[in-house]
Amino acid sequence: MIRDIQNNYKMNHIGRLRYDAANTVTEPITLAQAKAHLRVEDTNDDTYITTLISVARSACENYLGYMLAKNSAVNFYLDQFPNSSVITLNGVWKPGTVAISYYDTTDTQVILASGYSVDQHSQPARILLDDDTNWPDTSDNIPSGINIDMTNAGTADVDEIPKAIHQAMLLVIGRYYEIRQDVVLGTQVNEIPKMTEHLLNPYRVVSI
């Protein structure tokens, strides 16, 4: 029964993106840029605005379907290698330095040192199996046994982010700065305002 459940679970080839506990984030918007947008000159709200930068970026990431900040340590987990020659790193834009480990059929962790290449340009990012090469067999006993470790994943240069996405994040920061409750009388507060959606929609990645 346990093996049957695990085999059913292993039908999922989509993967799961997780941020390492030691991950550090380089935000695509600086405190100075956010304050200039908000027309704030004093330092009284600096800590709050810094939090809003992260919140706004995360909200836009969730809507777009991929990361916008540079992350020092990110992991992408799979139950097993796909039947095709391509691993799609859903949620990842520019995976940085990639290292792949997996548990083999004896439940021993192994480093996959070669036999693949990393596409740093597609969105979402991809890992491509080399010609005349097969993905290795993996353990049936360890869910999420394949770990794709990414160092410095995300946008290395904030200027690579389209101006519309940058402006959308500023609009969300402004929205949250002005409206600090879930509900305002006569106003419905949405996580992503409609104007922001229009800016983000051309860049959105929708999973099918």
Backbone bond lengths (Angstrom), bond angles and torsions (degrees), N, CA, C in turn:
res aa  C-N    CA-C-N  psi(-1)  N-CA   C-N-CA  omega(-1)  CA-C   N-CA-C  phi
1 M - - - 1.458 - - 1.524 110.90 -
2 I 1.361 116.76 -43.94 1.462 119.75 179.87 1.519 109.92 -61.17
3 R 1.346 117.21 -44.46 1.457 121.04 -179.44 1.528 110.40 -62.30
4 D 1.354 117.58 -39.95 1.461 120.52 178.94 1.522 110.54 -62.27
5 I 1.334 117.20 -43.91 1.457 120.69 179.39 1.523 110.23 -62.17
6 Q 1.334 116.29 -42.85 1.455 119.74 -179.35 1.522 111.36 -65.40
7 N 1.330 116.65 -40.56 1.455 118.76 179.81 1.524 111.26 -65.46
8 N 1.347 117.04 -37.36 1.456 119.81 175.71 1.526 110.35 -65.42
9 Y 1.313 115.90 -40.54 1.464 120.59 179.25 1.523 110.31 -62.53
10 K 1.351 116.12 -35.19 1.447 120.94 -177.48 1.527 112.66 -73.82
11 M 1.314 118.68 -3.05 1.454 120.36 174.40 1.523 111.42 -68.64
12 N 1.336 117.19 -15.39 1.446 121.77 -179.21 1.528 109.83 -83.41
13 H 1.347 116.58 110.12 1.458 121.55 178.64 1.529 110.95 -104.23
14 I 1.315 117.69 8.04 1.461 120.46 -173.30 1.516 111.13 -70.95
15 G 1.308 117.19 -38.55 1.456 120.60 -179.52 1.512 112.19 91.58
16 R 1.326 114.15 162.36 1.465 120.54 -178.22 1.521 108.72 -133.21
17 L 1.314 115.65 126.64 1.460 122.07 -179.42 1.518 109.41 -93.11
18 R 1.329 116.15 128.68 1.461 120.83 179.63 1.523 109.30 -134.99
19 Y 1.326 115.13 142.47 1.453 121.04 177.55 1.528 108.77 -94.77
20 D 1.314 116.34 128.59 1.456 121.92 -179.77 1.521 110.47 -62.57
21 A 1.328 115.95 149.34 1.462 120.49 -179.70 1.528 111.54 -59.85
22 A 1.326 116.47 -27.80 1.468 120.64 -179.62 1.529 112.12 -91.21
23 N 1.327 117.56 5.94 1.459 120.88 -177.00 1.523 111.96 -62.74
24 T 1.323 115.94 135.98 1.459 121.75 171.43 1.526 108.60 -116.44
25 V 1.321 115.71 145.53 1.457 121.56 -173.05 1.526 110.08 -116.00
26 T 1.323 115.85 131.96 1.456 121.45 170.76 1.520 107.45 -102.73
27 E 1.314 116.61 109.98 1.459 121.01 -174.35 1.529 110.95 -71.73
28 P 1.341 116.45 146.61 1.466 120.15 178.64 1.526 113.49 -77.82
29 I 1.317 117.20 -9.62 1.467 122.24 177.67 1.517 108.43 -123.29
30 T 1.305 116.92 130.79 1.457 121.38 179.36 1.526 110.36 -86.35
31 L 1.316 115.10 163.28 1.462 120.16 176.35 1.525 110.34 -60.04
32 A 1.319 116.90 -40.78 1.465 120.14 -179.63 1.529 111.43 -62.37
33 Q 1.342 117.19 -40.68 1.464 120.42 178.83 1.526 111.33 -65.58
34 A 1.328 116.31 -41.93 1.463 120.25 179.49 1.526 110.63 -64.64
35 K 1.319 117.50 -43.49 1.470 120.93 -179.61 1.525 111.23 -66.16
36 A 1.320 117.17 -36.65 1.460 119.66 177.49 1.527 110.46 -64.33
37 H 1.345 116.53 -40.22 1.471 120.43 177.39 1.526 110.92 -64.57
38 L 1.326 116.20 -39.99 1.463 121.06 -178.40 1.526 112.70 -81.19
39 R 1.322 116.97 -9.38 1.467 123.22 -176.19 1.529 110.86 59.58
40 V 1.323 114.21 43.73 1.465 121.86 177.69 1.524 108.02 -105.61
41 E 1.327 116.70 126.17 1.468 120.67 -177.25 1.524 113.43 -108.19
42 D 1.338 117.40 -25.93 1.463 118.80 -179.47 1.523 110.02 -85.41
43 T 1.320 116.03 178.21 1.473 121.77 -176.92 1.526 113.27 -106.37
44 N 1.323 117.15 6.09 1.465 120.20 -173.67 1.529 112.84 -60.84
45 D 1.330 117.50 -34.74 1.472 121.44 -175.70 1.526 112.63 -105.98
46 D 1.313 117.95 17.66 1.473 119.85 -175.24 1.525 112.46 -58.45
47 T 1.332 116.55 -43.88 1.466 119.57 -179.57 1.520 110.84 -64.45
48 Y 1.317 116.74 -42.68 1.459 121.13 179.83 1.530 111.06 -65.28
49 I 1.315 116.91 -43.22 1.465 120.44 -179.83 1.529 110.38 -65.81
50 T 1.326 117.39 -38.09 1.468 120.91 176.72 1.525 110.59 -59.81
51 T 1.333 116.82 -40.56 1.467 120.80 176.19 1.520 110.66 -64.33
52 L 1.338 116.90 -41.56 1.460 120.17 -179.52 1.522 112.04 -64.01
53 I 1.321 117.56 -32.12 1.465 120.40 176.95 1.529 110.11 -59.30
54 S 1.341 115.83 -46.79 1.466 120.22 179.35 1.520 111.48 -66.10
55 V 1.324 116.39 -41.50 1.464 120.80 -178.74 1.529 110.36 -64.86
56 A 1.326 116.82 -44.70 1.461 120.95 -179.12 1.527 110.94 -65.46
57 R 1.323 116.52 -43.32 1.463 119.88 177.91 1.523 110.99 -61.22
58 S 1.348 116.79 -42.88 1.460 120.63 179.32 1.525 111.10 -64.02
59 A 1.332 117.58 -41.15 1.462 121.13 179.11 1.526 110.69 -62.45
60 C 1.326 117.16 -42.18 1.462 120.60 178.79 1.524 110.99 -69.50
61 E 1.329 117.59 -37.28 1.466 120.80 175.46 1.525 110.87 -59.56
62 N 1.320 116.22 -45.66 1.464 120.58 -179.07 1.524 111.06 -62.18
63 Y 1.324 116.18 -36.56 1.466 119.92 -179.95 1.524 111.19 -73.97
64 L 1.338 116.80 -41.99 1.459 120.85 -177.29 1.529 112.62 -75.06
65 G 1.338 116.38 -35.77 1.453 120.63 -179.50 1.515 114.09 97.36
66 Y 1.329 118.60 14.64 1.465 121.04 176.81 1.523 109.90 -158.06
67 M 1.338 114.60 161.02 1.461 120.48 -174.83 1.524 111.77 -73.61
68 L 1.328 114.61 147.25 1.458 121.67 179.00 1.523 112.37 -114.69
69 A 1.307 117.66 -17.46 1.464 121.86 -179.40 1.518 110.12 -99.81
70 K 1.307 115.78 164.12 1.460 120.97 173.14 1.518 108.54 -88.09
71 N 1.338 117.01 127.86 1.458 123.35 -176.37 1.520 109.99 -118.86
72 S 1.327 115.83 132.37 1.463 119.77 -175.26 1.518 113.28 -76.73
73 A 1.337 118.29 -27.37 1.467 120.33 -174.58 1.525 110.35 -150.01
74 V 1.329 115.80 105.91 1.464 122.49 -178.32 1.519 108.77 -129.57
75 N 1.326 116.24 143.84 1.465 121.53 178.40 1.517 110.22 -124.01
76 F 1.324 115.32 141.55 1.464 122.54 176.21 1.518 107.07 -122.97
77 Y 1.342 115.94 119.44 1.467 121.03 -173.69 1.528 111.33 -106.77
78 L 1.328 115.54 139.57 1.460 123.40 173.74 1.521 109.38 -127.18
79 D 1.327 116.22 152.42 1.463 120.60 173.74 1.522 111.19 -78.59
80 Q 1.330 115.57 -36.90 1.463 120.35 178.74 1.521 108.45 -156.64
81 F 1.304 116.62 162.77 1.453 120.44 177.60 1.528 109.82 -69.97
82 P 1.321 117.84 149.60 1.471 119.81 -178.26 1.518 112.11 -72.02
83 N 1.322 115.37 164.18 1.458 120.68 176.39 1.527 111.49 -74.01
84 S 1.315 116.47 -21.98 1.463 121.31 178.61 1.525 109.89 -89.23
85 S 1.322 116.22 -179.79 1.460 121.59 -179.04 1.528 112.69 -91.44
86 V 1.340 117.22 6.81 1.462 120.90 -173.88 1.523 110.51 -125.26
87 I 1.305 116.17 130.85 1.468 122.30 167.91 1.520 107.02 -103.07
88 T 1.319 116.78 121.02 1.459 121.45 177.71 1.524 108.81 -93.99
89 L 1.323 115.77 120.52 1.466 121.26 -178.22 1.524 109.19 -89.41
90 N 1.330 114.92 78.38 1.455 119.81 -177.46 1.525 111.02 -57.80
91 G 1.322 115.58 130.98 1.453 121.00 179.33 1.513 114.18 91.74
92 V 1.337 117.20 -4.36 1.466 120.68 -174.52 1.530 110.17 -109.91
93 W 1.305 115.81 130.59 1.457 123.15 171.80 1.524 107.06 -122.63
94 K 1.330 116.60 117.98 1.461 123.63 -177.04 1.543 110.24 63.40
95 P 1.322 118.26 86.01 1.467 121.69 -173.01 1.524 115.35 -73.77
96 G 1.329 118.74 -7.53 1.459 119.67 178.63 1.520 112.28 70.36
97 T 1.327 116.34 -141.53 1.463 121.58 179.01 1.528 109.08 -83.79
98 V 1.324 116.25 125.99 1.467 121.90 -172.57 1.524 110.47 -114.54
99 A 1.332 116.11 135.56 1.468 122.71 171.62 1.529 107.73 -133.02
100 I 1.329 117.01 133.04 1.464 121.89 -176.85 1.527 109.70 -114.29
101 S 1.325 115.46 129.99 1.464 120.99 171.96 1.524 108.58 -127.68
102 Y 1.344 115.77 155.84 1.466 120.13 179.92 1.520 108.74 -154.30
103 Y 1.333 115.52 164.33 1.464 121.76 174.69 1.522 107.96 -99.34
104 D 1.332 115.82 124.56 1.462 119.41 -178.45 1.525 110.70 -80.39
105 T 1.312 117.32 -172.15 1.465 121.86 -174.24 1.521 112.96 -69.71
106 T 1.334 117.88 -10.66 1.472 121.52 174.46 1.529 110.99 -100.55
107 D 1.349 116.81 12.79 1.469 123.36 -179.59 1.530 112.41 62.99
108 T 1.318 115.75 30.60 1.464 121.70 177.10 1.526 108.79 -104.56
109 Q 1.314 116.37 132.26 1.459 119.51 -179.79 1.532 110.12 -74.71
110 V 1.330 115.78 132.24 1.464 122.87 -175.43 1.527 108.43 -130.51
111 I 1.324 116.84 143.99 1.460 122.34 173.88 1.529 109.16 -90.51
112 L 1.328 116.48 127.11 1.459 121.06 174.69 1.527 107.09 -90.03
113 A 1.320 116.32 97.73 1.466 121.06 -168.67 1.529 113.50 -88.08
114 S 1.323 117.38 -17.50 1.469 119.20 -175.04 1.521 109.05 -155.43
115 G 1.347 114.82 179.81 1.461 119.86 177.33 1.513 113.90 94.85
116 Y 1.331 117.70 8.36 1.461 120.52 -178.85 1.527 109.26 -150.92
117 S 1.321 114.89 163.92 1.462 121.38 173.89 1.523 108.65 -132.04
118 V 1.325 116.72 157.91 1.456 122.47 -176.67 1.522 109.35 -112.24
119 D 1.328 115.51 126.05 1.460 121.76 176.70 1.524 108.15 -88.56
120 Q 1.317 116.46 107.30 1.467 122.13 -177.34 1.529 112.54 -85.73
121 H 1.330 117.47 -3.44 1.464 119.79 -170.26 1.525 114.15 -109.73
122 S 1.331 117.50 -28.86 1.462 118.96 -177.82 1.526 110.38 -72.42
123 Q 1.308 114.37 161.85 1.465 119.99 -179.26 1.524 108.99 -137.67
124 P 1.347 118.82 107.36 1.459 126.07 4.62 1.534 112.40 -72.02
125 A 1.336 114.75 164.30 1.457 120.94 -179.58 1.525 110.47 -66.84
126 R 1.345 115.83 160.03 1.462 120.44 -177.97 1.523 110.66 -136.58
127 I 1.326 114.67 154.63 1.458 122.50 169.12 1.523 106.98 -117.61
128 L 1.329 115.86 127.00 1.464 121.50 -172.48 1.522 110.38 -112.89
129 L 1.311 115.43 127.74 1.458 121.16 177.29 1.526 109.69 -71.51
130 D 1.334 116.53 136.45 1.462 120.46 178.58 1.532 110.59 -65.48
131 D 1.336 115.62 155.43 1.466 120.61 176.49 1.525 110.40 -59.87
132 D 1.325 114.94 146.49 1.479 122.30 178.30 1.527 112.03 58.50
133 T 1.336 115.61 31.24 1.469 121.24 178.51 1.520 108.45 -131.67
134 N 1.319 117.06 146.55 1.462 122.13 177.74 1.524 110.08 -117.74
135 W 1.323 114.99 149.98 1.461 118.41 171.18 1.522 108.72 -66.23
136 P 1.313 119.08 144.66 1.469 120.39 -179.34 1.527 111.98 -72.87
137 D 1.319 116.25 157.23 1.464 121.32 174.40 1.530 109.05 -71.62
138 T 1.322 115.34 146.23 1.458 120.11 -175.87 1.523 112.08 -124.12
139 S 1.309 115.16 169.07 1.459 121.71 -178.41 1.529 111.34 -67.66
140 D 1.327 115.49 144.91 1.462 121.69 172.79 1.529 111.67 -90.26
141 N 1.310 117.36 -3.13 1.463 120.91 -170.59 1.522 114.40 -106.64
142 I 1.319 118.15 -8.95 1.463 120.20 -172.31 1.525 109.65 -124.07
143 P 1.326 118.23 99.90 1.468 120.51 174.31 1.529 110.89 -61.49
144 S 1.314 116.11 147.92 1.469 122.38 -178.14 1.531 110.71 55.63
145 G 1.328 115.45 36.74 1.453 120.45 -175.60 1.518 114.54 -76.84
146 I 1.330 116.88 -11.46 1.462 120.71 176.96 1.520 108.04 -101.89
147 N 1.323 115.95 123.44 1.456 121.44 -178.23 1.521 109.09 -118.44
148 I 1.320 116.32 117.64 1.460 121.81 174.65 1.528 106.40 -101.63
149 D 1.308 114.66 104.22 1.468 121.81 -175.64 1.524 109.06 -90.68
150 M 1.349 115.78 125.76 1.464 121.03 -177.57 1.525 109.92 -120.07
151 T 1.315 115.60 126.56 1.457 122.26 178.34 1.527 108.89 -108.61
152 N 1.324 115.39 131.62 1.476 121.77 -178.04 1.526 111.01 57.66
153 A 1.325 115.14 49.54 1.461 121.04 177.08 1.526 109.99 -82.86
154 G 1.321 115.05 149.32 1.458 119.36 179.53 1.516 110.82 109.60
155 T 1.294 115.60 -168.02 1.457 121.14 -175.02 1.517 110.74 -76.51
156 A 1.324 115.97 116.35 1.456 120.28 178.18 1.522 111.10 -74.51
157 D 1.330 117.13 -23.88 1.459 122.20 -179.12 1.521 107.92 -130.63
158 V 1.325 116.67 116.66 1.469 119.75 -176.18 1.523 111.13 -63.47
159 D 1.337 117.97 -19.98 1.461 120.33 177.68 1.519 112.04 -69.00
160 E 1.337 117.15 -13.53 1.461 120.61 177.54 1.524 111.92 -76.77
161 I 1.322 117.24 -15.70 1.458 120.37 178.11 1.524 108.89 -75.23
162 P 1.331 118.50 127.73 1.467 120.01 178.58 1.527 111.77 -54.44
163 K 1.326 115.33 145.12 1.462 120.50 -177.78 1.526 112.09 -59.51
164 A 1.330 116.67 -33.16 1.470 119.83 -179.84 1.525 110.96 -65.02
165 I 1.341 117.36 -39.24 1.469 120.63 177.99 1.527 109.52 -67.91
166 H 1.306 116.61 -42.37 1.472 121.03 177.97 1.526 110.10 -58.71
167 Q 1.332 116.47 -44.92 1.460 120.09 179.25 1.522 111.40 -66.40
168 A 1.325 117.12 -36.73 1.463 120.56 178.64 1.524 111.15 -61.28
169 M 1.329 116.89 -42.08 1.464 120.22 178.21 1.532 110.56 -63.50
170 L 1.330 117.51 -39.54 1.466 120.39 177.78 1.519 110.98 -64.16
171 L 1.336 116.89 -38.27 1.470 120.02 178.73 1.523 111.01 -64.45
172 V 1.337 116.89 -40.31 1.463 119.65 178.46 1.533 110.10 -66.11
173 I 1.317 117.00 -40.35 1.469 119.95 176.53 1.521 109.97 -58.92
174 G 1.320 116.82 -46.08 1.460 120.40 179.24 1.513 112.68 -62.25
175 R 1.317 115.41 -39.81 1.477 120.48 178.94 1.532 110.63 -61.19
176 Y 1.321 116.01 -48.34 1.459 120.12 -177.99 1.531 112.08 -70.47
177 Y 1.317 116.58 -30.38 1.466 119.62 -179.60 1.525 110.91 -69.80
178 E 1.340 115.75 -37.89 1.470 119.91 -177.73 1.522 112.55 -82.30
179 I 1.335 116.39 -32.74 1.470 120.46 -176.26 1.520 107.75 -116.92
180 R 1.312 116.70 108.51 1.465 120.73 -171.93 1.525 113.17 -109.18
181 Q 1.337 117.09 14.72 1.454 121.40 175.11 1.516 109.03 -123.25
182 D 1.351 115.73 161.92 1.457 120.42 176.47 1.526 111.28 -65.74
183 V 1.341 116.55 -37.16 1.459 121.28 -174.97 1.518 108.51 -131.59
184 V 1.329 115.61 130.74 1.460 121.79 173.78 1.520 107.33 -118.06
185 L 1.320 118.15 136.00 1.458 122.61 -175.73 1.532 110.27 -53.55
186 G 1.319 115.10 122.51 1.455 120.27 178.14 1.517 114.40 81.43
187 T 1.331 118.05 3.07 1.458 121.67 -177.25 1.518 110.11 -134.57
188 Q 1.310 116.17 135.26 1.462 120.81 173.35 1.520 108.05 -98.44
189 V 1.326 116.31 121.33 1.455 121.32 -177.01 1.522 108.88 -94.82
190 N 1.321 117.36 108.29 1.457 122.22 178.41 1.515 109.94 -95.44
191 E 1.334 116.51 154.06 1.454 120.39 178.88 1.522 110.55 -63.10
192 I 1.344 117.15 -43.53 1.453 122.06 177.32 1.531 108.29 -118.62
193 P 1.331 118.52 110.80 1.473 120.39 179.08 1.528 110.96 -62.21
194 K 1.339 116.48 156.26 1.459 121.93 -176.77 1.526 111.83 -59.43
195 M 1.337 117.57 -41.00 1.464 119.49 179.11 1.524 111.15 -60.68
196 T 1.334 114.87 -37.71 1.464 119.65 178.67 1.524 110.65 -67.31
197 E 1.320 117.08 -40.17 1.464 120.58 177.48 1.525 110.92 -57.42
198 H 1.328 117.10 -42.56 1.462 120.36 -179.57 1.519 110.89 -62.84
199 L 1.322 117.10 -35.58 1.464 120.43 178.06 1.526 111.85 -71.07
200 L 1.336 116.60 -36.14 1.458 121.16 -174.22 1.527 113.53 -86.15
201 N 1.322 117.71 -28.20 1.472 120.64 -171.62 1.530 114.67 -53.12
202 P 1.351 120.34 -40.77 1.478 118.17 -179.95 1.518 114.48 -63.90
203 Y 1.322 117.07 -17.07 1.481 121.34 -176.16 1.518 112.22 -109.00
204 R 1.323 116.90 4.50 1.464 120.65 -174.14 1.517 111.02 -77.10
205 V 1.334 116.49 138.59 1.450 122.97 174.22 1.511 108.00 -104.81
206 V 1.317 116.72 116.47 1.455 121.94 -177.03 1.517 108.79 -106.79
207 S 1.344 116.35 122.61 1.466 120.74 178.57 1.512 110.13 -76.01
208 I 1.320 116.04 139.39 1.464 121.80 179.68 1.527 109.00 -107.70
